[in-house]
Amino acid sequence: MDSAISELPSRTPLAASADTGLKIVIVGGFGVGKTTLVKSVSEIRPLNTEEVMTQAGIGVDEPAGLTKTTTTVAFDFGRISLNDRMVLYLFGAPGQERFWFLWDGLFSGTLGAVVLVDTRRMSDSWYAVDRLEHHRTPFVVAVNRFDGDHASFSLEEIRQALALPDHVPLIECDARVRSSGKQVLISLVDHLRELARAREMTP
């Protein structure tokens, strides 16, 4: 399956033989790059629900110094064909606290999740980690390294800040780069395989 993700064709139509859909949710704080990640890896033009931020959002959706003019108000949707029969559906959850009520519905039927982290606002990721653990949804954590962010926090410092168990994969990525986004999904698939293998070996 790793090679299937790595060799995805660009903007391909869904095969008529596809009969298995796997759901992945991408969560994280406001403005962390969820929409960008879905857009960078999707083989189709992603569905998004971004709206222009207005003065009505002042004090509600605070970009905290980020250059951000739009915001997701429902969810993003993208797709990756793993092979002729298996399709990965990507759902990017809205990051604003006022839309968190949508998350439980998005988590329904989810195979696994990606928590996207911005080290400039790490506390924004705590809720995502908490909700996934509550739902017992397997996940990986991807640190979205923005320009100039590489010297801020080490992965070990981030693991400690988020209180992540050792078995939860923690990797770096650039959500703008397709190959980097694919590596995040490959890490999640590998993690899910390891968990499934561990369950099979448990008496």
Backbone bond lengths (Angstrom), bond angles and torsions (degrees), N, CA, C in turn:
res aa  C-N    CA-C-N  psi(-1)  N-CA   C-N-CA  omega(-1)  CA-C   N-CA-C  phi
1 M - - - 1.458 - - 1.528 110.78 -
2 D 1.368 116.75 -29.21 1.452 120.21 179.25 1.510 111.23 -58.94
3 S 1.354 115.35 -47.03 1.459 119.12 -178.84 1.516 110.74 -67.19
4 A 1.350 116.94 -29.88 1.466 120.03 178.81 1.510 110.87 -62.40
5 I 1.358 116.53 -39.81 1.455 120.20 178.91 1.520 110.37 -71.41
6 S 1.337 116.70 -39.89 1.460 121.01 -174.80 1.527 112.55 -68.73
7 E 1.343 117.38 -25.06 1.453 120.01 -173.87 1.521 112.35 -112.63
8 L 1.315 116.20 31.14 1.450 120.09 -178.24 1.517 111.70 -64.49
9 P 1.339 117.65 133.59 1.455 119.92 173.83 1.527 109.92 -71.62
10 S 1.311 116.69 161.59 1.459 120.83 -176.28 1.526 110.97 -91.59
11 R 1.345 115.83 126.38 1.465 122.91 173.04 1.530 112.76 52.28
12 T 1.342 116.96 52.22 1.457 120.88 -179.16 1.516 111.51 -92.24
13 P 1.345 118.25 150.58 1.462 120.73 175.61 1.523 109.88 -73.36
14 L 1.316 116.87 157.26 1.455 121.51 179.46 1.526 109.51 -71.79
15 A 1.337 115.67 130.88 1.468 120.36 -179.49 1.525 110.21 -66.22
16 A 1.338 115.84 142.27 1.461 120.60 179.71 1.524 111.57 -65.09
17 S 1.339 116.81 -20.97 1.460 120.82 -177.75 1.529 113.14 -85.98
18 A 1.333 117.55 -4.48 1.464 120.96 -178.17 1.526 110.42 -63.53
19 D 1.332 116.17 126.12 1.466 119.06 -178.31 1.532 113.16 -135.80
20 T 1.326 117.62 0.41 1.454 120.76 -179.64 1.521 109.88 -129.06
21 G 1.334 116.07 118.92 1.457 121.14 178.88 1.515 110.79 -109.10
22 L 1.322 116.59 128.80 1.458 122.77 179.36 1.522 108.41 -112.04
23 K 1.308 116.84 127.97 1.462 121.59 -173.78 1.528 111.70 -101.90
24 I 1.326 115.44 127.62 1.459 122.71 177.11 1.533 108.14 -123.18
25 V 1.330 116.94 136.68 1.457 121.28 178.40 1.527 109.28 -113.56
26 I 1.329 115.89 137.25 1.462 122.04 176.79 1.525 107.47 -110.80
27 V 1.330 116.29 119.79 1.460 121.04 -175.54 1.533 109.84 -125.55
28 G 1.302 115.00 168.06 1.464 120.77 179.41 1.512 110.03 155.75
29 G 1.308 116.00 -178.89 1.448 121.34 -176.85 1.514 113.62 -72.20
30 F 1.312 115.20 174.35 1.461 123.26 -179.98 1.530 110.11 -64.82
31 G 1.337 116.47 127.09 1.453 121.36 175.58 1.512 115.50 75.90
32 V 1.345 117.61 17.71 1.460 119.69 -175.95 1.529 113.14 -80.73
33 G 1.348 117.29 -18.97 1.455 120.16 178.75 1.519 115.57 117.99
34 K 1.323 117.03 18.88 1.465 120.63 -177.85 1.529 111.55 -64.42
35 T 1.336 116.48 -46.62 1.466 120.81 178.67 1.525 110.21 -61.43
36 T 1.309 116.94 -40.55 1.464 121.54 179.57 1.517 111.09 -63.56
37 L 1.330 117.51 -41.47 1.463 121.21 -179.93 1.521 111.27 -64.50
38 V 1.337 117.13 -46.42 1.463 120.34 178.72 1.529 109.98 -59.78
39 K 1.310 116.17 -43.77 1.465 120.84 -178.82 1.520 112.01 -64.29
40 S 1.320 117.66 -38.14 1.461 120.91 -174.83 1.524 112.92 -72.61
41 V 1.336 117.80 -29.61 1.471 119.30 -175.57 1.524 113.55 -103.25
42 S 1.319 119.14 -16.20 1.462 121.42 -175.05 1.529 111.33 -68.64
43 E 1.337 115.56 138.93 1.463 120.42 178.12 1.533 111.33 -85.12
44 I 1.311 116.94 -7.28 1.456 121.90 176.48 1.524 108.83 -118.57
45 R 1.320 116.18 166.09 1.459 118.79 172.70 1.522 107.19 -65.84
46 P 1.326 117.80 115.68 1.469 119.24 -173.19 1.521 112.63 -67.26
47 L 1.314 114.38 146.80 1.462 120.92 171.53 1.519 107.03 -83.48
48 N 1.310 117.38 126.44 1.457 119.01 175.10 1.520 109.81 -135.32
49 T 1.321 114.56 160.11 1.464 120.95 -178.10 1.521 108.94 -122.25
50 E 1.321 116.08 45.69 1.459 120.48 179.35 1.524 110.69 -78.81
51 E 1.298 114.72 138.85 1.448 122.18 175.82 1.526 109.03 -127.57
52 V 1.322 115.73 152.37 1.466 120.86 179.33 1.517 109.73 -68.82
53 M 1.329 115.54 133.02 1.455 120.25 177.83 1.529 109.37 -74.13
54 T 1.316 116.20 136.91 1.458 121.66 -178.42 1.520 109.94 -122.69
55 Q 1.324 115.77 -179.51 1.462 119.91 179.02 1.524 112.13 -64.01
56 A 1.324 116.83 -20.56 1.466 119.96 178.87 1.522 111.55 -65.11
57 G 1.340 115.98 -21.66 1.453 119.62 -179.05 1.515 114.33 -88.78
58 I 1.325 117.64 -3.33 1.461 121.06 179.85 1.526 109.61 -63.65
59 G 1.331 115.38 127.06 1.457 120.26 -178.01 1.513 113.16 85.41
60 V 1.363 116.83 -7.72 1.460 121.35 178.97 1.518 110.06 -111.87
61 D 1.327 116.80 -56.32 1.463 122.46 176.90 1.520 108.39 -110.09
62 E 1.317 116.61 86.51 1.453 120.88 -175.63 1.522 110.69 -90.24
63 P 1.343 118.58 117.73 1.463 120.87 179.96 1.521 114.00 -73.84
64 A 1.316 118.71 -7.41 1.469 123.73 174.18 1.521 112.16 50.20
65 G 1.323 116.11 51.39 1.452 120.68 176.15 1.517 114.50 86.96
66 L 1.341 117.88 -3.31 1.451 120.77 179.49 1.521 110.31 -78.54
67 T 1.327 116.20 148.11 1.462 120.23 173.90 1.521 107.36 -84.09
68 K 1.307 116.99 92.88 1.466 121.37 -172.80 1.521 108.98 -142.05
69 T 1.338 116.37 124.22 1.457 120.58 -177.57 1.529 112.51 -115.49
70 T 1.355 117.21 -11.31 1.461 120.87 178.86 1.522 109.30 -128.07
71 T 1.330 115.19 163.41 1.460 120.02 179.77 1.532 109.90 -147.03
72 T 1.341 116.13 145.96 1.464 121.66 178.02 1.525 109.55 -77.91
73 V 1.334 116.21 129.87 1.469 119.86 -177.05 1.528 112.58 -111.71
74 A 1.320 118.70 -2.25 1.470 121.35 174.61 1.528 108.21 -141.02
75 F 1.336 117.97 -84.88 1.456 120.65 174.58 1.526 109.60 -162.04
76 D 1.335 115.12 164.00 1.457 121.93 173.64 1.524 107.91 -102.54
77 F 1.334 116.32 153.64 1.457 119.75 -179.85 1.523 109.45 -140.15
78 G 1.330 115.91 131.17 1.454 121.90 176.02 1.516 110.03 -140.08
79 R 1.325 116.25 176.33 1.471 119.77 -174.84 1.519 110.52 -147.04
80 I 1.345 115.43 143.15 1.456 122.48 173.78 1.527 107.94 -135.02
81 S 1.325 117.99 126.70 1.462 122.35 175.18 1.520 108.79 -86.08
82 L 1.329 116.86 116.99 1.458 120.49 178.65 1.523 111.04 -78.41
83 N 1.338 116.04 -36.64 1.468 122.69 173.02 1.518 106.74 -159.78
84 D 1.339 117.76 -168.01 1.467 120.72 -175.75 1.523 113.37 -65.40
85 R 1.324 117.52 -20.27 1.459 120.27 -174.50 1.529 113.48 -114.77
86 M 1.336 117.53 -19.76 1.454 120.45 -172.42 1.533 110.76 -117.04
87 V 1.334 115.11 129.39 1.466 121.45 -176.57 1.528 109.95 -125.65
88 L 1.324 115.36 137.31 1.457 121.65 177.19 1.519 108.02 -101.29
89 Y 1.332 116.66 122.34 1.459 122.17 177.84 1.529 108.96 -103.41
90 L 1.318 116.16 127.31 1.456 121.92 -176.54 1.522 110.78 -107.33
91 F 1.314 116.83 127.97 1.463 122.21 177.34 1.526 108.56 -120.13
92 G 1.325 116.47 119.77 1.450 121.58 175.42 1.517 109.89 -95.05
93 A 1.334 117.01 118.04 1.465 121.38 -176.65 1.529 110.81 -81.27
94 P 1.329 117.94 147.98 1.470 120.46 176.18 1.520 110.08 -67.43
95 G 1.329 116.75 143.40 1.461 119.80 -175.32 1.513 115.84 -92.24
96 Q 1.344 117.22 -18.11 1.464 118.97 -176.29 1.529 111.34 -69.35
97 E 1.311 116.27 142.40 1.460 121.32 -178.55 1.521 112.01 -57.09
98 R 1.321 118.07 -34.89 1.469 120.31 -177.03 1.523 112.47 -69.07
99 F 1.350 118.00 -11.94 1.467 121.20 177.89 1.524 112.63 -108.95
100 W 1.336 116.71 8.25 1.462 118.90 -178.60 1.520 112.53 -63.24
101 F 1.313 118.11 -22.70 1.470 120.22 -179.94 1.532 111.62 -62.37
102 L 1.344 117.06 -19.64 1.461 121.02 178.57 1.523 112.63 -76.78
103 W 1.335 116.72 -20.00 1.457 119.87 -171.67 1.519 113.53 -62.62
104 D 1.332 117.41 -43.33 1.464 119.45 -177.16 1.520 110.96 -58.92
105 G 1.341 117.16 -37.94 1.459 120.24 177.21 1.516 111.93 -67.33
106 L 1.338 117.03 -39.54 1.464 120.49 178.55 1.521 111.30 -66.63
107 F 1.338 117.52 -31.66 1.457 120.25 -178.78 1.524 112.45 -72.57
108 S 1.325 117.95 -19.32 1.463 121.46 -178.30 1.524 110.38 -61.21
109 G 1.315 116.98 125.11 1.459 121.54 178.61 1.516 114.59 75.42
110 T 1.331 116.83 12.80 1.462 120.50 -177.61 1.517 111.07 -80.26
111 L 1.335 115.92 133.89 1.458 121.62 177.16 1.526 110.78 -74.94
112 G 1.319 115.85 -40.11 1.461 121.11 -179.15 1.519 109.24 -169.14
113 A 1.324 116.05 177.80 1.458 119.55 -175.62 1.529 111.06 -143.92
114 V 1.328 113.62 159.80 1.457 122.49 172.96 1.522 107.22 -117.99
115 V 1.328 116.73 126.24 1.459 121.27 172.21 1.519 107.11 -98.38
116 L 1.321 116.53 115.68 1.458 121.31 179.70 1.524 108.32 -93.29
117 V 1.344 116.09 130.91 1.466 121.55 -173.35 1.520 110.66 -119.57
118 D 1.329 115.47 136.89 1.459 123.47 171.43 1.524 106.06 -110.80
119 T 1.340 118.24 116.19 1.461 120.29 -175.07 1.525 113.06 -66.14
120 R 1.336 116.69 -15.45 1.459 119.07 177.63 1.519 111.72 -73.41
121 R 1.342 115.81 -20.96 1.474 120.67 179.95 1.522 108.18 -142.70
122 M 1.326 115.67 62.34 1.450 120.50 -172.79 1.524 113.24 -64.15
123 S 1.330 116.75 -32.18 1.462 119.91 -177.92 1.525 112.06 -63.27
124 D 1.346 117.49 -21.26 1.461 120.79 178.57 1.523 111.79 -65.79
125 S 1.330 118.04 -15.77 1.466 121.64 -177.67 1.518 112.76 -91.22
126 W 1.329 117.49 -11.36 1.458 119.66 -176.43 1.523 112.20 -60.89
127 Y 1.334 116.34 -41.62 1.470 118.68 -177.82 1.529 110.81 -63.81
128 A 1.334 116.91 -40.20 1.463 120.51 -179.72 1.524 111.06 -61.65
129 V 1.324 116.58 -46.28 1.461 120.71 178.76 1.528 110.30 -62.02
130 D 1.319 117.05 -42.96 1.465 121.73 -179.21 1.520 111.75 -61.90
131 R 1.347 117.06 -45.24 1.468 120.08 -177.35 1.523 111.49 -67.77
132 L 1.327 117.26 -38.77 1.464 120.11 178.84 1.525 111.07 -66.22
133 E 1.322 116.48 -40.43 1.462 119.21 176.87 1.522 110.54 -65.47
134 H 1.345 116.65 -37.63 1.465 120.84 177.99 1.530 110.80 -61.58
135 H 1.332 116.64 -40.70 1.467 121.14 -179.46 1.528 112.81 -84.22
136 R 1.336 116.01 -1.62 1.471 121.78 -176.91 1.532 111.27 56.68
137 T 1.317 115.23 39.15 1.465 121.56 178.90 1.523 109.16 -94.05
138 P 1.334 118.73 122.73 1.468 120.70 177.80 1.529 110.10 -62.30
139 F 1.334 116.25 143.31 1.460 118.94 -179.12 1.517 111.20 -152.28
140 V 1.327 114.56 160.81 1.460 122.20 169.38 1.524 107.02 -119.87
141 V 1.317 116.36 159.41 1.456 121.53 178.39 1.523 108.37 -114.09
142 A 1.333 116.16 126.44 1.459 122.05 179.89 1.520 109.27 -116.73
143 V 1.319 117.01 122.29 1.463 122.23 179.21 1.517 107.99 -88.21
144 N 1.320 116.15 113.31 1.462 121.23 -179.03 1.525 108.65 -80.43
145 R 1.330 115.18 102.27 1.457 120.45 -176.91 1.515 110.16 -82.40
146 F 1.314 116.31 101.59 1.458 121.58 176.89 1.527 108.92 -76.26
147 D 1.312 116.83 171.01 1.465 121.52 179.49 1.529 110.26 -54.72
148 G 1.340 115.37 127.36 1.453 120.30 177.53 1.508 114.52 78.54
149 D 1.340 117.78 7.90 1.469 120.80 -175.04 1.527 112.85 -92.38
150 H 1.331 117.75 -9.23 1.460 120.63 -170.73 1.530 113.52 -64.03
151 A 1.327 117.79 -24.47 1.466 119.60 -176.10 1.524 113.07 -96.40
152 S 1.330 118.35 5.36 1.465 120.27 -172.91 1.522 112.56 -76.57
153 F 1.329 118.10 -70.13 1.455 122.25 -177.92 1.522 109.74 -128.34
154 S 1.331 115.91 141.16 1.460 119.98 175.09 1.526 109.04 -77.78
155 L 1.330 116.62 164.45 1.462 120.20 178.59 1.532 110.63 -62.66
156 E 1.312 117.21 -36.34 1.462 119.75 179.41 1.526 110.76 -65.65
157 E 1.323 116.88 -40.27 1.464 120.26 177.69 1.524 110.90 -64.42
158 I 1.337 116.41 -38.63 1.464 120.80 178.50 1.522 110.57 -67.25
159 R 1.333 116.88 -40.51 1.467 120.30 178.05 1.525 110.53 -60.15
160 Q 1.316 116.08 -42.93 1.463 119.86 179.53 1.526 111.35 -67.24
161 A 1.336 117.02 -40.66 1.460 120.44 -178.79 1.520 112.09 -64.02
162 L 1.337 116.28 -34.75 1.466 120.88 -179.10 1.523 112.35 -93.42
163 A 1.340 116.58 -1.57 1.471 121.98 -179.38 1.529 110.83 55.14
164 L 1.332 115.66 44.81 1.460 120.45 -178.56 1.523 110.99 -82.04
165 P 1.322 117.55 131.96 1.472 119.79 173.99 1.531 110.10 -62.57
166 D 1.324 116.48 156.79 1.462 120.87 -177.37 1.530 113.15 -61.79
167 H 1.346 116.86 -27.14 1.472 118.74 -175.85 1.535 112.67 -79.21
168 V 1.333 118.29 -9.98 1.470 120.43 179.19 1.528 109.19 -84.94
169 P 1.346 118.00 117.62 1.467 120.41 -179.49 1.526 111.54 -61.98
170 L 1.335 115.72 138.78 1.466 122.68 178.71 1.522 107.35 -131.24
171 I 1.338 116.58 117.74 1.455 120.86 -175.60 1.522 110.21 -134.05
172 E 1.323 115.75 167.36 1.457 122.02 175.28 1.519 109.41 -102.36
173 C 1.331 116.27 153.26 1.458 120.02 176.98 1.519 109.86 -156.25
174 D 1.314 114.99 169.92 1.459 122.65 168.79 1.518 105.51 -124.66
175 A 1.327 116.51 106.12 1.467 121.41 -173.37 1.520 112.98 -59.82
176 R 1.323 118.06 -17.19 1.458 121.59 -178.75 1.515 112.65 -80.65
177 V 1.324 116.85 -17.21 1.465 122.37 -173.25 1.523 110.06 -103.39
178 R 1.326 117.02 122.83 1.454 121.20 -174.29 1.525 112.51 -59.85
179 S 1.336 117.44 -45.10 1.464 120.63 -178.88 1.524 111.10 -62.42
180 S 1.328 117.11 -36.12 1.456 121.05 178.78 1.527 110.92 -69.05
181 G 1.337 116.30 -41.42 1.465 120.43 176.71 1.518 112.05 -62.61
182 K 1.338 116.82 -38.02 1.464 120.51 177.74 1.523 111.17 -62.59
183 Q 1.340 116.04 -39.16 1.454 119.19 179.07 1.522 111.75 -62.32
184 V 1.322 116.48 -34.18 1.463 120.20 176.28 1.533 109.88 -62.23
185 L 1.329 116.12 -45.35 1.468 119.96 -179.44 1.523 111.30 -68.03
186 I 1.325 116.96 -36.85 1.462 120.54 176.64 1.530 110.04 -62.18
187 S 1.324 116.27 -41.14 1.465 120.42 178.49 1.521 110.80 -62.13
188 L 1.342 116.68 -39.66 1.456 120.22 178.04 1.525 110.92 -66.00
189 V 1.339 117.02 -44.47 1.463 120.60 179.08 1.524 110.52 -60.96
190 D 1.340 117.10 -43.75 1.462 120.68 178.07 1.525 110.92 -61.28
191 H 1.323 116.69 -40.71 1.469 121.19 179.18 1.521 110.98 -63.51
192 L 1.331 116.51 -42.92 1.462 120.69 179.29 1.524 111.01 -64.31
193 R 1.333 116.31 -37.82 1.469 120.51 177.09 1.524 111.17 -63.37
194 E 1.330 116.12 -43.80 1.461 120.04 -179.89 1.525 111.14 -63.06
195 L 1.322 116.68 -40.84 1.458 120.18 178.64 1.528 110.97 -65.03
196 A 1.339 116.60 -41.24 1.460 120.62 179.39 1.528 110.18 -65.26
197 R 1.336 116.25 -40.08 1.467 120.44 179.04 1.520 110.69 -65.29
198 A 1.322 116.60 -38.87 1.465 120.67 179.04 1.522 111.31 -65.21
199 R 1.337 116.13 -38.72 1.476 119.70 178.29 1.521 110.81 -65.47
200 E 1.332 116.80 -38.42 1.465 120.47 -179.69 1.528 111.61 -65.70
201 M 1.334 116.83 -30.80 1.459 121.24 -177.18 1.519 112.09 -86.13
202 T 1.361 116.05 -12.46 1.463 119.15 179.83 1.523 110.27 -78.12
203 P 1.337 118.28 123.78 1.472 120.20 -179.10 1.520 112.67 -66.14
